[in-house]
Amino acid sequence: MKFTGCLGIMVSSLILFLVCSFTFFSCVSSCNSSCQDKPVITPSRLVVKFGDPASATCVACQQACLPPDENRIDMEVSLGMANLNENTVSWTVNQMTEWEINPKCFYTTVKAQCCTDLPVTVYKPPESVSFSIKPSGPLSEGTVAILQCDVLNVAPAKNLIVTFYRGQRSLGEEKSSNTTKKPVNEAFSSNYNISKEDNQVQFWCEAKLELGAEGPQPPLVVKSKKTTVSVHWKPTDLETTSKPSDDAPRWKLCRFILCLTLLVSASV
């Protein structure tokens, strides 16, 4: 079928656009990331809180992509604006609204295409952290209790570290194996053997987002409320024999009265 006039021009333009777009995106997705004169992005890794602004700068090359007007230099992004100045691309985001984003800085010459990826971690601190112990209520000595820590609406879960505490003593850490980048609810548990020394001791947990050197310093920590444990235990034989009798004071009084009576009788 042959198109003429304006319709022919429109169809030709559309075909050219589709071919160019396909060629561009297929090249970017398969570009060389190990070339000698490759793009350098600052920072090399970006950690940003969801909803906050973000930015990065890319120097596309030292020599390989020059002059810039004869080659293509750009940054492939799904959010924000990328502005080119000579061989430098500046990327800015007013508000981070994506959980998964993979910026790529690249240049294309007649001979090759070279690129560098910018790893981005988008995080959200826990909405809440709560601690519970099962079974609930007073515990018996020797019971194997389950300590549980619930962390709500946190991202990314793989960077989450939960620590259980007895008083100020750490009982160990738990980590998540969840690789989802969007916010999730996570529950962690640990077994604990109850002893009489735990009576009236406070137990609790904390959740820490460990995001590396590029993340908040010190790392973000959210603590749960503390739970005081009541423990019932059976007294030992030693505790039973060493316990003073309730009748002891009365026996002492009787012995005193008896001695006094004997002394009076003897004097008479």
C-alpha positions as CSV (number, residue, x, y, z in Angstrom):
1,M,0.0,0.0,0.0
2,K,1.4,3.4,-1.0
3,F,0.7,6.6,1.0
4,T,0.8,10.0,-0.6
5,G,0.7,13.6,0.5
6,C,0.5,14.5,4.1
7,L,-0.5,11.0,5.1
8,G,2.6,9.6,3.5
9,I,4.8,12.1,5.3
10,M,3.1,11.2,8.7
11,V,3.5,7.5,8.1
12,S,7.2,7.9,7.1
13,S,7.9,10.1,10.2
14,L,6.2,7.5,12.5
15,I,8.2,4.6,11.1
16,L,11.4,6.7,11.4
17,F,10.6,7.5,15.0
18,L,9.8,3.9,15.9
19,V,13.0,2.7,14.3
20,C,15.2,5.3,16.0
21,S,13.5,4.7,19.4
22,F,14.0,1.0,19.1
23,T,17.6,1.4,18.1
24,F,18.3,3.9,20.9
25,F,16.8,1.9,23.8
26,S,18.2,-1.4,22.6
27,C,21.7,0.2,22.4
28,V,21.4,1.8,25.9
29,S,20.3,-1.5,27.4
30,S,23.2,-3.3,25.9
31,C,25.9,-0.7,26.1
32,N,29.5,-1.3,27.3
33,S,30.0,-0.6,31.0
34,S,33.6,-1.7,31.1
35,C,35.1,0.8,28.5
36,Q,38.2,2.7,29.5
37,D,36.9,6.2,29.2
38,K,33.5,5.5,30.8
39,P,31.1,8.0,32.5
40,V,31.8,8.9,36.1
41,I,28.7,9.6,38.3
42,T,28.9,11.5,41.6
43,P,27.8,10.1,44.0
44,S,28.6,6.6,42.9
45,R,25.7,5.3,44.9
46,L,22.6,7.3,45.9
47,V,20.5,6.7,49.1
48,V,17.4,8.8,49.3
49,K,14.3,8.9,51.5
50,F,11.0,8.4,49.7
51,G,9.5,11.8,49.0
52,D,12.8,13.7,49.3
53,P,14.7,15.5,46.5
54,A,17.7,13.9,44.9
55,S,20.5,14.8,42.5
56,A,23.6,13.4,40.8
57,T,26.2,14.6,38.3
58,C,27.7,12.6,35.5
59,V,30.9,13.5,33.6
60,A,30.4,11.4,30.4
61,C,34.0,11.1,29.4
62,Q,37.4,12.7,29.4
63,Q,38.1,12.4,25.6
64,A,36.2,9.6,24.0
65,C,32.9,11.4,23.6
66,L,34.3,14.8,22.5
67,P,33.3,17.0,20.8
68,P,29.8,16.7,22.4
69,D,28.0,18.2,19.4
70,E,29.2,15.2,17.2
71,N,28.2,12.5,19.7
72,R,25.2,11.7,21.9
73,I,25.6,12.3,25.6
74,D,22.6,11.8,28.0
75,M,21.2,10.2,31.1
76,E,18.4,7.6,30.9
77,V,16.0,8.2,33.7
78,S,12.4,7.5,34.5
79,L,11.9,10.5,36.9
80,G,13.2,14.0,37.1
81,M,15.2,16.1,34.6
82,A,18.6,15.5,32.9
83,N,20.4,18.7,31.7
84,L,23.5,18.6,29.5
85,N,26.3,21.1,29.6
86,E,29.3,20.2,27.4
87,N,30.2,16.6,28.5
88,T,28.5,16.9,31.9
89,V,24.9,15.7,32.7
90,S,23.1,17.0,35.8
91,W,20.1,14.9,37.0
92,T,17.7,16.4,39.6
93,V,14.5,15.0,41.2
94,N,12.3,17.4,43.1
95,Q,10.5,14.5,44.9
96,M,11.4,10.8,44.8
97,T,8.2,9.0,44.1
98,E,9.5,5.7,42.7
99,W,10.7,2.7,44.7
100,E,12.6,1.2,41.8
101,I,14.7,3.5,39.7
102,N,17.8,2.8,37.6
103,P,19.5,5.9,36.1
104,K,22.1,5.3,33.4
105,C,24.6,7.8,32.1
106,F,25.9,7.1,28.6
107,Y,27.5,8.5,25.5
108,T,27.3,7.2,21.9
109,T,29.9,7.7,19.2
110,V,30.2,6.3,15.7
111,K,32.4,3.5,17.0
112,A,30.8,2.5,20.3
113,Q,28.5,3.2,23.2
114,C,29.6,3.4,26.8
115,C,27.6,3.7,30.0
116,T,27.6,3.7,33.8
117,D,24.7,2.7,36.1
118,L,23.8,4.7,39.2
119,P,22.6,2.3,42.0
120,V,19.8,4.0,43.9
121,T,18.3,2.9,47.3
122,V,15.0,4.4,48.2
123,Y,14.1,4.0,51.9
124,K,11.3,4.5,54.4
125,P,11.9,4.3,58.2
126,P,9.6,1.9,60.1
127,E,6.1,3.3,60.8
128,S,6.1,1.5,64.1
129,V,7.9,-1.2,66.1
130,S,6.2,-3.4,68.7
131,F,7.3,-6.2,71.0
132,S,5.4,-9.1,72.4
133,I,6.1,-12.3,74.3
134,K,4.3,-15.6,74.1
135,P,2.7,-17.1,76.1
136,S,1.3,-13.9,77.5
137,G,0.8,-13.3,81.3
138,P,2.9,-14.7,84.1
139,L,5.4,-17.2,83.0
140,S,6.8,-20.3,84.8
141,E,10.5,-21.0,85.2
142,G,11.7,-23.3,82.5
143,T,9.2,-22.1,79.9
144,V,10.5,-21.6,76.4
145,A,9.0,-18.2,75.5
146,I,8.8,-16.7,72.0
147,L,10.0,-13.1,71.7
148,Q,8.4,-11.4,68.7
149,C,9.2,-8.0,67.1
150,D,6.8,-6.6,64.5
151,V,8.0,-3.9,62.2
152,L,5.4,-2.0,60.1
153,N,5.7,-0.3,56.7
154,V,9.5,-0.3,56.2
155,A,11.7,-0.3,53.1
156,P,13.9,-1.8,51.9
157,A,13.4,-4.9,54.1
158,K,16.8,-6.4,53.2
159,N,18.6,-3.6,55.0
160,L,16.6,-4.1,58.2
161,I,18.3,-5.5,61.4
162,V,16.2,-6.3,64.5
163,T,17.8,-6.8,67.9
164,F,16.1,-8.3,71.0
165,Y,17.0,-7.0,74.4
166,R,16.8,-8.3,78.0
167,G,17.2,-5.1,80.0
168,Q,20.2,-3.5,78.3
169,R,21.7,-6.8,77.2
170,S,21.4,-7.8,73.6
171,L,20.0,-11.3,73.0
172,G,20.9,-11.4,69.3
173,E,20.1,-10.0,65.9
174,E,17.6,-11.1,63.2
175,K,17.7,-10.1,59.5
176,S,15.1,-10.2,56.7
177,S,15.5,-12.2,53.5
178,N,12.8,-10.1,51.8
179,T,14.2,-8.5,48.6
180,T,11.1,-6.4,47.8
181,K,12.0,-2.7,47.4
182,K,8.6,-1.4,48.3
183,P,7.4,-1.0,52.0
184,V,6.4,-4.2,53.7
185,N,5.5,-5.5,57.2
186,E,8.0,-7.8,58.8
187,A,7.8,-10.1,61.9
188,F,10.9,-11.5,63.6
189,S,10.9,-14.0,66.5
190,S,13.4,-15.7,68.8
191,N,13.2,-18.4,71.5
192,Y,14.2,-17.6,75.0
193,N,14.4,-19.9,78.1
194,I,12.7,-18.3,81.1
195,S,14.4,-18.4,84.5
196,K,13.5,-16.9,87.9
197,E,16.2,-14.2,87.4
198,D,13.9,-12.8,84.6
199,N,11.2,-11.9,87.1
200,Q,10.4,-8.1,86.8
201,V,13.0,-7.7,84.0
202,Q,12.1,-5.6,80.9
203,F,12.3,-7.1,77.4
204,W,12.1,-5.1,74.2
205,C,13.4,-4.9,70.6
206,E,14.7,-2.3,68.1
207,A,14.7,-2.1,64.3
208,K,17.7,-0.5,62.5
209,L,17.9,0.4,58.8
210,E,21.5,-0.1,57.9
211,L,22.0,1.7,54.6
212,G,25.8,2.0,54.4
213,A,28.1,5.0,54.4
214,E,25.8,6.9,51.9
215,G,22.8,6.5,54.2
216,P,21.8,8.4,57.4
217,Q,24.5,8.5,60.0
218,P,24.1,7.2,62.6
219,P,21.7,4.6,61.1
220,L,18.0,5.0,61.6
221,V,16.8,3.2,64.8
222,V,13.2,2.8,66.0
223,K,12.6,1.1,69.4
224,S,9.6,-0.7,70.8
225,K,7.9,-0.2,74.2
226,K,9.3,-2.3,77.0
227,T,7.5,-5.3,78.5
228,T,8.0,-6.3,82.1
229,V,8.0,-10.1,82.7
230,S,6.5,-11.9,85.8
231,V,7.9,-15.3,86.5
232,H,6.6,-18.0,88.9
233,W,9.0,-20.6,90.2
234,K,9.1,-23.4,92.8
235,P,11.2,-22.7,95.8
236,T,14.3,-25.0,96.3
237,D,14.9,-27.0,99.5
238,L,17.6,-24.5,100.5
239,E,15.2,-21.6,100.1
240,T,12.5,-23.5,102.2
241,T,14.8,-24.4,105.1
242,S,16.4,-21.0,105.2
243,K,13.1,-19.2,105.2
244,P,12.3,-17.9,108.7
245,S,9.2,-19.4,110.4
246,D,6.3,-17.1,111.0
247,D,5.9,-18.7,114.5
248,A,9.5,-18.0,115.6
249,P,8.7,-14.7,117.3
250,R,5.9,-16.3,119.3
251,W,8.2,-19.2,120.4
252,K,10.8,-16.7,121.6
253,L,8.2,-14.9,123.7
254,C,7.0,-18.1,125.3
255,R,10.5,-19.1,126.2
256,F,11.1,-15.7,127.8
257,I,7.9,-16.0,129.9
258,L,8.8,-19.5,130.9
259,C,12.3,-18.5,132.0
260,L,10.9,-15.6,133.9
261,T,8.4,-17.8,135.7
262,L,11.0,-20.3,136.8
263,L,13.2,-17.5,138.1
264,V,10.4,-16.1,140.2
265,S,9.5,-19.5,141.6
266,A,13.1,-20.2,142.5
267,S,13.4,-16.9,144.4
268,V,10.3,-17.7,146.4
